[in-house]
Amino acid sequence: MRDRAQALFGRCQGLATKIKAAGQLDEALQGMAGQAVRSLTMADQAFGQGLFAVAYDRLVTATVLAESVVLGIEVGRAYREAGEAGARRYLESLRKPAGTKLEALIKRLDQTSAKTLADGAALAEGYGMANRGGREPAAQPDA
């Protein structure tokens, strides 16, 4: 369990580096990034106490949140560069045959169980982003 937690910690740190490199995030992504940092901090504390299963659980939450933030950053970048069509192309690239990033994210979500309300919220957000990944955005009512 310790080795698995260490490996996941490394992955989460890599995602954190991508998030920091992106610069200013919108409010929703900032919130998720903040939750990821809190989960990562709790994981680090648990790991330091030798509670490797607890650390791993918190790292899963942190990783799902961080992956969601990185996905949001990448979709936003595609949108800024090529508009709605660019964002759709990017999302479609994630839907290619099994083994793609989106499929891997969904598999990881499927294997994760929520033990706290925060975990449940993180899973719901992850599933929501994955679900929206391949669909047309909902029509917005006229203001």
C-alpha positions as CSV (number, residue, x, y, z in Angstrom):
1,M,0.0,0.0,0.0
2,R,2.9,2.4,0.8
3,D,4.3,1.9,-2.7
4,R,1.0,2.5,-4.4
5,A,0.5,5.6,-2.3
6,Q,3.9,6.9,-3.3
7,A,3.3,6.2,-7.0
8,L,-0.1,8.0,-6.8
9,F,1.6,10.9,-4.9
10,G,4.0,11.3,-7.8
11,R,1.2,11.4,-10.3
12,C,-0.7,14.0,-8.3
13,Q,2.4,16.1,-8.0
14,G,2.8,16.0,-11.8
15,L,-0.8,17.2,-12.2
16,A,-0.2,19.9,-9.6
17,T,2.8,21.1,-11.7
18,K,0.5,21.3,-14.8
19,I,-2.1,23.3,-12.8
20,K,0.5,25.8,-11.5
21,A,1.9,26.2,-15.0
22,A,-1.6,27.1,-16.3
23,G,-1.6,30.3,-14.3
24,Q,-4.9,32.0,-13.3
25,L,-7.8,29.6,-13.2
26,D,-11.5,30.4,-13.4
27,E,-13.5,30.2,-10.2
28,A,-14.8,26.6,-10.6
29,L,-11.4,25.2,-11.4
30,Q,-9.9,27.2,-8.5
31,G,-12.3,25.5,-6.2
32,M,-11.5,22.0,-7.4
33,A,-7.8,22.8,-7.3
34,G,-8.2,24.0,-3.7
35,Q,-10.0,20.8,-2.8
36,A,-7.2,18.7,-4.4
37,V,-4.6,20.6,-2.4
38,R,-6.5,19.9,0.8
39,S,-6.8,16.2,0.0
40,L,-3.1,16.1,-0.9
41,T,-2.2,17.8,2.4
42,M,-4.3,15.3,4.3
43,A,-2.7,12.4,2.4
44,D,0.8,13.7,3.2
45,Q,-0.1,13.9,6.9
46,A,-1.5,10.4,6.9
47,F,1.5,9.0,5.0
48,G,3.8,10.6,7.5
49,Q,1.9,8.8,10.3
50,G,2.2,5.5,8.5
51,L,-1.5,5.4,7.6
52,F,-0.8,4.3,4.0
53,A,-4.4,3.2,3.2
54,V,-5.8,6.5,4.4
55,A,-3.1,8.3,2.5
56,Y,-4.0,6.4,-0.7
57,D,-7.7,7.1,-0.2
58,R,-7.0,10.9,0.0
59,L,-4.6,10.7,-2.9
60,V,-7.3,9.1,-5.1
61,T,-9.5,12.1,-4.2
62,A,-6.7,14.6,-4.9
63,T,-5.9,12.9,-8.2
64,V,-9.4,12.8,-9.5
65,L,-9.9,16.5,-8.6
66,A,-6.5,17.4,-10.1
67,E,-7.2,15.4,-13.3
68,S,-10.5,17.2,-13.6
69,V,-8.8,20.6,-13.3
70,V,-6.2,19.7,-15.9
71,L,-9.0,18.5,-18.2
72,G,-10.8,21.8,-17.7
73,I,-7.6,23.7,-18.4
74,E,-7.0,21.7,-21.6
75,V,-10.6,22.2,-22.9
76,G,-10.3,25.9,-22.1
77,R,-7.1,26.2,-24.0
78,A,-8.6,24.4,-27.0
79,Y,-11.6,26.7,-26.9
80,R,-9.4,29.9,-26.7
81,E,-7.3,28.7,-29.6
82,A,-10.0,27.4,-31.9
83,G,-13.4,28.3,-30.4
84,E,-16.2,25.8,-29.8
85,A,-15.1,23.6,-32.7
86,G,-11.6,23.3,-31.2
87,A,-13.0,22.4,-27.8
88,R,-15.2,19.7,-29.4
89,R,-12.3,18.3,-31.4
90,Y,-10.2,18.1,-28.3
91,L,-13.0,16.3,-26.4
92,E,-13.5,14.0,-29.3
93,S,-9.8,13.1,-29.2
94,L,-10.3,11.9,-25.7
95,R,-13.2,9.6,-26.8
96,K,-11.1,7.5,-29.2
97,P,-10.7,3.8,-28.6
98,A,-10.6,2.3,-25.1
99,G,-7.5,3.3,-23.2
100,T,-7.8,7.0,-23.9
101,K,-7.5,9.6,-21.1
102,L,-11.3,9.9,-20.8
103,E,-11.8,6.2,-20.6
104,A,-9.0,5.9,-18.1
105,L,-10.6,8.6,-16.0
106,I,-14.0,6.9,-16.0
107,K,-12.4,3.5,-15.1
108,R,-10.6,5.2,-12.2
109,L,-13.8,6.8,-11.1
110,D,-15.6,3.5,-11.3
111,Q,-13.0,1.9,-9.0
112,T,-13.2,4.7,-6.4
113,S,-15.5,4.6,-3.5
114,A,-16.6,7.7,-1.6
115,K,-16.0,7.5,2.2
116,T,-16.8,11.1,3.0
117,L,-19.1,13.8,1.6
118,A,-16.1,15.5,0.0
119,D,-15.1,12.3,-1.7
120,G,-18.7,12.0,-3.0
121,A,-18.6,15.5,-4.3
122,A,-15.3,14.9,-6.0
123,L,-16.6,11.7,-7.7
124,A,-19.8,13.5,-8.8
125,E,-17.7,16.3,-10.3
126,G,-15.4,13.9,-12.0
127,Y,-18.3,11.9,-13.5
128,G,-20.0,15.1,-14.5
129,M,-17.0,16.3,-16.4
130,A,-16.5,12.9,-18.0
131,N,-20.1,12.8,-19.0
132,R,-20.1,16.2,-20.5
133,G,-16.9,15.4,-22.4
134,G,-18.6,14.0,-25.4
135,R,-21.9,15.8,-25.5
136,E,-23.2,19.0,-26.9
137,P,-23.5,21.7,-24.3
138,A,-27.0,22.3,-23.1
139,A,-28.8,25.2,-24.8
140,Q,-28.6,28.3,-22.7
141,P,-31.9,30.2,-22.2
142,D,-32.0,33.7,-23.6
143,A,-31.4,36.3,-20.9
